[in-house]
């Protein structure tokens, strides 16, 4: 009998050798009596052998095992972690220690702690094993505790994952928040990981458009319609699309355009309406929101106003619609510089041209002259056939001197532009010379709205206007004739020559007049040079010059040509 017992003991002693996990045996005093091969990692790290004692921390746990008969604890050995269960065997007066390497599991445990979204671990039998900080609100709301069974709200979802052994997804409402929860089975460790994402904001966003009186749509990154509110019905019907179908290509093109602020704005025609589209990228939810505003009425008004604007000088039009200028009979006395121009012999020219050609030529001429006037800040008062009346100093003014200089500089540019216009007229077979006379006078005039209560005309009246018109008629072809008043204001900026004295109705003394030659060259102060004389013309704007070397080369060639 004794021999059989001894054999049984020897057989039992061999069982740990077959165990893939660490197994160790210690005396009740903590002396190592046995260890299997998988335990060598621990033994080597401790640097002990049979009949040696382990480190103090481990020894304390063994002594506690003798007192309690069972004890569980973790140990760290180099870079590995082991979960140990120790049992006191009274018959043998020894302690058996069974270990499991939980290094991988511990590593998994660390990841969720860094996750900003809720992560929980539940055993396959429904017990909460772990939750990260981000899960605290869920755990508290559902009254969950580690080591206890999860709530009925979760047990059904966990059970579904256990049964199917596949990932499942469902919404989880906790208090005032809604989460999208993914249940992921981990069969290697016999537990379920719950990954949750707070979608409360997304759910709220989804509700807002329903109340919006303007069209709102949600569009996926690939350009498909995911949602639209009731106000969008007109657009959707005209597009002829439904949910999960592609929106028009013109809009999809804007989805892929890089943009620093994640927004794209555009006007879009839908049926007989015009919409202003504001396309906004929502990075948090990986989709686009399309906000639409019906601007049909606004566009109609803009078209009407655009047509009306052609009957006003830009300055006057702007002042009216900004509220700076009242639309009623109202006048003021102001210092203005008034300009008149007229094509010499235009009546004779018109008699030789067909109406269509005449219209084209005069339109081209007036357009070019008007563009120059606007460029220099002049207010185009009216066209009288081929004649043009322009004034400076109202409704905007830069001061008497700047206004007068701008007016004369405008006239000089108009004169230069005539060279281009002449070539155009010649292409129509016109043999008569295109000669223009210009007159300029600076004086106090009455300016404002004249007319009746039903029909207003914004214009200038007074002797100053009459004198400017008179100067134009006295000017030689392609000459700019100015009054002494204007000359005294501009003489430091514009080169002029004395012309003559004239008698004007209403004036007791003769008026001195001057011919405008060109801008005074002052390279230290001016950015532009404008000079013209017989056989020579020079126009230069330093700010616009891009190739100085080429210009210098041409100037040198011109100088050498003059010398020889």
TAJOMO-V474878 format. One line per field, one symbol per residue. phi: phi as a letter, one per 30 degrees, with the letter a starting at -180 (. if undefined). Layout:
phi=???
//
This chain:
phi=.dddddddddddddeeddddcdbbbbddcjddcaacedddedddddibbeiccdddeddddddddddciaacacbcbhccbbccbcbdcddchbbcbccbdcedddddddeeddddcdbbbbddcjcdcaadedceddeddchcbdjbdddddcddddddddddhbdbbadbcbiccbccccccdbdechbccccbbdceddddeddeedcddcdbbcbddcicdcaadeddeddddddibbeicddeeddeeddcddadcibbcacbdbicccccccccdcddchaccccbbdceddddddddddddddcbdeddeddddcidcdcadabbcbdbccbbbaddiddddddccdeddeddddddddddddededecidcddacbiddbcbbbjadcbcjedddddddddddddedddedddedddddcidcddccbcbbbbcadbcbldckcdcbcbdabbkddddddddddddddeicccbddededdcedcbdbbdcacbcbejcdbdcdbbcdcadddbddcdcbbbbbbeibbbbbbddcdcbddddedddddddddddc
//
